[in-house]
Amino acid sequence: MHEAGLARGVARGLRERGLSPAQVRLAVRGGHHDPREFEAELRAHLTAEMPGDAAAVASMEIRRAVFGHLCPRCGVEFETERVAPVCPACGVDTVAEITDEIVEIELLAAVR
């Protein structure tokens, strides 16, 4: 699973910038995994990468960010944060994104 690699990258990025998990939230775009399973795996790997910050990792906000979709039936383009959403135009269940999740680090407050 690629969650371990994402967690290593997030942990490295936080360490390089002198940030703690309490100062950031993670925005996840795309993917083909169940969001709850993905979040649980990502947290587990982040905890392993940052054992001294386990409590902050446990309470870190992880949110789904909007990303584009294309309905395979009617061709309508739309945005949503859900993986495999229902098309708002024709109601067909769309297929899950075939890309891996992308994780972005967002600052919660100004860092001095």
C-alpha positions as semicolon CSV with decimal commas, in nm:
position;residue;x (nm);y (nm);z (nm)
1;M;0,000;0,000;0,000
2;H;0,122;0,345;-0,081
3;E;0,005;0,495;0,250
4;A;0,344;0,413;0,404
5;G;0,523;0,615;0,136
6;L;0,282;0,905;0,175
7;A;0,332;0,900;0,553
8;R;0,712;0,905;0,509
9;G;0,681;1,204;0,278
10;V;0,450;1,393;0,513
11;A;0,672;1,320;0,816
12;R;0,984;1,427;0,624
13;G;0,813;1,747;0,507
14;L;0,706;1,835;0,862
15;R;1,052;1,766;1,005
16;E;1,226;1,969;0,733
17;R;1,003;2,267;0,810
18;G;1,013;2,229;1,188
19;L;0,637;2,167;1,208
20;S;0,437;1,933;1,426
21;P;0,123;1,745;1,323
22;A;-0,076;1,978;1,552
23;Q;0,009;2,272;1,321
24;V;-0,126;2,120;1,001
25;R;-0,412;1,937;0,839
26;L;-0,388;1,702;0,545
27;A;-0,595;1,741;0,230
28;V;-0,645;1,422;0,027
29;R;-0,744;1,432;-0,340
30;G;-0,838;1,146;-0,567
31;G;-0,782;0,784;-0,499
32;H;-0,946;0,450;-0,535
33;H;-0,943;0,334;-0,173
34;D;-1,222;0,353;0,081
35;P;-1,166;0,692;0,251
36;R;-1,200;0,556;0,607
37;E;-0,958;0,270;0,542
38;F;-0,713;0,503;0,372
39;E;-0,725;0,751;0,663
40;A;-0,675;0,477;0,923
41;E;-0,376;0,335;0,734
42;L;-0,225;0,680;0,681
43;R;-0,258;0,761;1,054
44;A;-0,102;0,428;1,152
45;H;0,197;0,488;0,926
46;L;0,231;0,852;1,040
47;T;0,233;0,733;1,402
48;A;0,510;0,488;1,317
49;E;0,707;0,765;1,142
50;M;0,651;1,017;1,423
51;P;0,614;0,816;1,746
52;G;0,679;1,120;1,967
53;D;0,379;1,294;1,810
54;A;0,130;1,006;1,830
55;A;-0,138;1,210;2,011
56;A;-0,112;1,494;1,758
57;V;-0,129;1,248;1,468
58;A;-0,440;1,089;1,622
59;S;-0,618;1,425;1,636
60;M;-0,483;1,564;1,306
61;E;-0,753;1,673;1,063
62;I;-0,754;1,475;0,741
63;R;-1,007;1,603;0,491
64;R;-1,109;1,506;0,143
65;A;-1,051;1,789;-0,104
66;V;-1,262;1,829;-0,417
67;F;-1,135;1,688;-0,743
68;G;-1,272;1,645;-1,091
69;H;-1,478;1,355;-1,223
70;L;-1,608;1,260;-1,566
71;C;-1,928;1,055;-1,592
72;P;-1,869;0,745;-1,805
73;R;-2,231;0,746;-1,925
74;C;-2,324;1,104;-2,011
75;G;-1,983;1,276;-2,016
76;V;-2,069;1,544;-1,761
77;E;-1,768;1,684;-1,576
78;F;-1,820;1,766;-1,208
79;E;-1,626;1,810;-0,884
80;T;-1,673;1,640;-0,551
81;E;-1,459;1,515;-0,263
82;R;-1,614;1,167;-0,279
83;V;-1,445;0,871;-0,438
84;A;-1,678;0,711;-0,699
85;P;-1,967;0,958;-0,662
86;V;-2,306;0,944;-0,833
87;C;-2,328;1,163;-1,142
88;P;-2,542;1,471;-1,066
89;A;-2,677;1,478;-1,424
90;C;-2,780;1,119;-1,499
91;G;-2,757;0,946;-1,159
92;V;-2,526;0,666;-1,269
93;D;-2,270;0,538;-1,018
94;T;-1,931;0,646;-1,145
95;V;-1,622;0,433;-1,121
96;A;-1,359;0,493;-0,858
97;E;-1,068;0,709;-0,961
98;I;-0,780;0,502;-1,092
99;T;-0,517;0,735;-0,952
100;D;-0,355;0,704;-0,612
101;E;-0,440;0,953;-0,344
102;I;-0,248;1,281;-0,337
103;V;-0,183;1,431;0,007
104;E;-0,114;1,801;0,060
105;I;0,000;1,959;0,387
106;E;-0,196;2,271;0,485
107;L;-0,091;2,504;0,765
108;L;-0,359;2,572;1,026
109;A;-0,205;2,895;1,160
110;A;0,084;3,125;1,084
111;V;0,414;2,976;1,192
112;R;0,682;3,207;1,328
